[in-house]
């Protein structure tokens, strides 16, 4: 008679045995190896050990994450950029853009200055380095109503003496001449013979073009300690115009200039200056004349 086979355990029985194994209790003992004295005892099971290991792993991961986020160690991680690094990168980008703009402006300044020195620039440009929208048009160069009123008032006067009693005929002769203002700006110091100030000081934007008041010939283009770059232009009728404290002279001795032609660039060269401006003098027959009596500068 054949022996009967034992029935195979079901899946439910196997799961029950595996769960019971997790709950089987064990004792962890620490015993003195010499005296066999029990020093520490703990009851454990496999489930407790598994939960304790999981908790320790999670706690360790949280600790490592906190160290990376809240300490400077995060800078050692490749590809990680902190806020300070990002701010420095942004500031560097802004400075680079500003530097690029400054370089473009400098290149444009040098290009325009070369054009002026070579004679390629137009003579009627007030500021060769200003944008086209800021340059004067034909209406700006035309005589204003104030110019006409000033010349009419001077023409109606019967007598005018320069400092040494010059005749009225000479004054009316100047009043009939149309002078081109060498510069548009604010007059900070007026003509005063008593203070030995034989001209006027005109303040305007830096790098503005200085223009000849009348057609003539350059008789002096030099440098002096007091006045810096100086330019003298001889005109008809023994009239001489003088331009001081320029940063650049665009003409040389012997050059012919037209009224309104750019002859220099405003600057603050020389010792007798406190900032960028033009000192302009007008001399007739060897005597200084007040330029404001014949020109409007604002």
C-alpha positions in Angstrom: 0.0 0.0 0.0 1.5 3.3 -1.1 2.3 5.9 1.6 0.2 9.0 1.5 1.9 12.4 0.6 1.6 15.2 3.1 -0.4 18.2 1.7 1.7 21.2 0.6 1.3 24.3 2.7 -0.9 27.1 1.2 0.3 30.6 0.4 -1.6 31.9 3.4 0.2 29.5 5.7 3.6 30.6 4.3 2.8 34.3 4.8 1.7 33.5 8.4 4.9 31.7 9.2 7.0 34.5 7.7 5.2 37.2 9.8 5.6 35.0 12.9 9.3 34.9 12.2 9.4 38.7 12.1 7.8 38.7 15.6 10.0 36.0 17.1 11.7 37.4 20.1 15.5 37.4 20.6 17.6 38.6 23.5 20.7 40.7 23.0 23.2 40.1 25.8 26.5 41.8 26.7 28.5 39.5 29.0 31.9 40.0 30.7 34.2 37.5 29.0 36.2 36.9 32.1 33.4 36.6 34.8 30.5 35.8 32.5 28.6 38.5 34.3 25.6 39.9 32.4 26.1 43.6 31.8 23.3 44.5 29.3 20.3 42.7 28.1 17.7 43.7 25.4 14.8 41.9 23.9 14.5 42.3 20.1 12.7 40.9 17.2 13.3 41.1 13.5 10.6 43.7 12.9 12.0 46.0 15.6 15.5 45.8 14.0 14.0 46.5 10.5 12.1 49.6 11.8 15.1 50.8 13.8 17.4 50.5 10.7 14.9 52.4 8.5 14.6 55.2 11.1 18.3 55.5 11.4 18.7 55.7 7.6 16.0 58.4 7.3 17.6 60.4 10.2 21.1 60.1 8.6 19.7 61.3 5.2 18.0 64.3 6.9 21.2 65.2 8.8 23.3 65.1 5.5 20.7 67.2 3.7 20.7 69.8 6.5 24.5 70.0 6.5 24.6 70.6 2.7 21.8 73.2 2.7 22.8 75.2 5.8 26.6 75.1 5.8 29.3 76.3 3.3 29.8 72.7 2.3 27.2 73.2 -0.4 29.8 75.1 -2.4 31.9 72.0 -2.8 29.1 70.3 -4.7 29.7 70.6 -8.5 27.1 72.7 -10.3 25.7 74.2 -7.2 25.7 78.1 -7.1 24.8 80.0 -3.9 23.1 83.4 -3.8 26.3 85.3 -3.3 27.8 83.7 -6.4 24.6 84.6 -8.4 24.8 88.2 -7.2 28.4 88.5 -8.2 27.7 87.1 -11.6 24.8 89.6 -12.1 27.0 92.5 -11.0 29.8 91.3 -13.4 27.3 91.2 -16.2 26.1 94.8 -15.5 29.7 96.1 -15.3 30.5 94.3 -18.6 27.6 96.0 -20.3 28.6 99.4 -18.9 32.2 98.9 -20.0 31.1 97.9 -23.5 29.0 101.1 -23.7 32.0 103.2 -22.6 34.2 101.6 -25.2 31.7 102.3 -28.0 31.4 106.0 -26.8 35.2 106.3 -26.8 35.6 104.8 -30.2 32.9 107.2 -31.6 34.7 110.1 -29.9 38.0 109.1 -31.5 36.4 108.6 -34.9 34.7 112.0 -34.8 37.9 113.7 -33.6 39.9 112.2 -36.5 37.2 113.5 -38.9 37.6 117.0 -37.4 41.3 116.9 -37.6 41.3 115.6 -41.2 38.8 118.3 -42.3 36.1 115.8 -43.2 33.6 117.1 -40.6 31.0 119.7 -41.6 31.8 123.3 -40.5 28.3 124.1 -39.3 28.1 121.3 -36.7 27.9 122.7 -33.2 28.9 119.5 -31.4 30.4 116.9 -33.6 30.2 114.3 -30.8 26.5 114.8 -30.0 23.7 112.6 -31.5 22.2 113.8 -34.8 18.9 114.6 -33.0 20.8 117.1 -30.8 22.7 118.9 -33.5 21.4 122.4 -34.6 19.4 122.8 -37.8 19.3 125.7 -40.2 16.7 127.5 -38.1 19.1 127.4 -35.1 21.8 129.1 -37.1 19.6 131.8 -38.4 19.7 135.2 -36.6 17.2 135.3 -33.8 14.9 138.1 -32.9 17.1 139.1 -30.0 20.0 139.4 -32.4 18.1 141.8 -34.6 16.9 143.9 -31.7 20.3 144.2 -30.3 21.9 145.3 -33.6 19.0 147.8 -34.2 19.5 149.3 -30.7 23.3 149.6 -31.3 22.7 151.2 -34.8 20.3 153.8 -33.3 22.8 155.0 -30.7 24.7 158.1 -31.8 28.0 157.5 -30.0 29.9 154.8 -28.4 33.5 154.9 -27.1 35.7 151.8 -26.5 37.8 152.2 -23.4 40.0 155.0 -24.7 37.3 157.2 -26.4 37.0 155.5 -29.8 34.9 157.3 -32.4 31.2 156.4 -32.9 32.0 155.5 -36.6 34.1 152.5 -35.6 31.3 151.2 -33.3 28.6 151.5 -36.0 30.9 149.7 -38.3 31.1 146.7 -35.9 27.3 146.9 -35.3 26.7 146.3 -39.0 28.7 143.1 -39.0 26.9 139.8 -38.3 29.0 137.8 -35.8 28.6 134.1 -35.4 28.6 133.2 -31.7 31.6 130.9 -31.1 29.6 128.9 -28.5 26.1 128.7 -27.0 26.1 128.5 -23.2 26.0 130.4 -19.9 28.2 133.4 -19.4 29.9 133.1 -15.9 32.3 136.1 -16.1 31.6 139.3 -18.2 33.9 141.8 -19.8 35.7 144.1 -17.2 38.7 146.2 -18.2 39.1 147.3 -14.6 39.8 143.7 -13.5 42.0 143.1 -16.6 39.4 140.7 -17.9 39.3 141.5 -21.6 36.8 138.9 -22.6 33.9 136.7 -21.4 33.8 133.1 -20.0 31.2 130.8 -21.5 30.3 127.5 -19.9 28.7 124.7 -22.0 28.6 121.0 -22.4 31.9 119.2 -22.5 33.4 118.4 -25.9 31.3 121.1 -27.7 32.8 122.6 -30.9 34.2 126.2 -30.8 33.4 128.1 -34.0 35.0 131.1 -35.6 32.9 134.3 -35.1 33.9 135.6 -38.6 35.9 134.5 -41.6 39.6 135.0 -41.3 43.1 133.5 -41.0 44.6 131.7 -38.0 47.6 133.7 -36.8 48.3 131.8 -33.6 47.7 128.2 -32.6 49.8 127.5 -29.5 50.0 126.5 -25.9 50.5 128.8 -22.9 50.8 128.0 -19.3 48.0 130.3 -18.2 45.5 129.9 -21.1 46.3 126.3 -22.3 45.5 125.8 -26.0 45.0 129.2 -27.5 43.8 130.2 -31.0 44.0 133.7 -32.6 42.1 134.5 -35.8 42.7 137.7 -37.8 39.6 139.1 -39.5 39.1 142.1 -41.8 39.1 145.7 -40.5 41.8 145.1 -37.9 39.6 142.8 -35.9 41.0 139.8 -34.0 39.2 137.1 -32.1 40.9 135.0 -29.4 39.8 131.6 -28.0 41.4 130.2 -24.8 41.4 127.1 -22.6 40.6 124.7 -25.5 41.2 120.9 -25.1 42.0 120.4 -28.8 42.9 122.8 -31.6 41.5 121.9 -35.0 43.3 124.5 -37.0 47.0 125.5 -37.4 48.7 128.8 -38.2 47.9 130.0 -41.8 44.6 128.1 -42.1 41.7 130.0 -43.6 38.4 129.7 -41.7 34.8 130.5 -42.4 32.3 132.0 -40.1 30.7 129.3 -38.0 33.5 126.7 -38.8 34.7 124.5 -36.0 38.2 125.5 -35.0 38.6 123.9 -31.5 37.0 121.8 -28.8 36.0 123.2 -25.4 38.3 122.2 -22.5 39.9 123.4 -19.3 43.6 123.5 -20.3 45.9 126.0 -18.6 46.3 127.1 -15.0 43.8 129.9 -15.0 40.7 127.7 -15.3 38.3 126.0 -12.9 36.5 123.7 -15.4 35.5 123.2 -19.0 34.7 126.6 -20.6 35.7 129.0 -23.4 37.4 132.4 -22.7 36.5 134.5 -25.7 38.0 137.9 -26.5 37.4 140.4 -29.4 40.0 143.1 -30.2 39.5 146.0 -32.6 42.5 148.1 -33.6 44.5 146.8 -30.7 41.7 147.6 -28.1 39.5 145.0 -26.3 35.8 145.0 -27.1 32.9 143.6 -25.1 31.7 140.6 -27.2 28.2 140.7 -25.5 27.6 144.1 -27.3 27.6 142.3 -30.7 26.6 138.7 -30.0 24.0 136.6 -28.1 25.5 133.5 -26.5 22.4 131.9 -25.0 
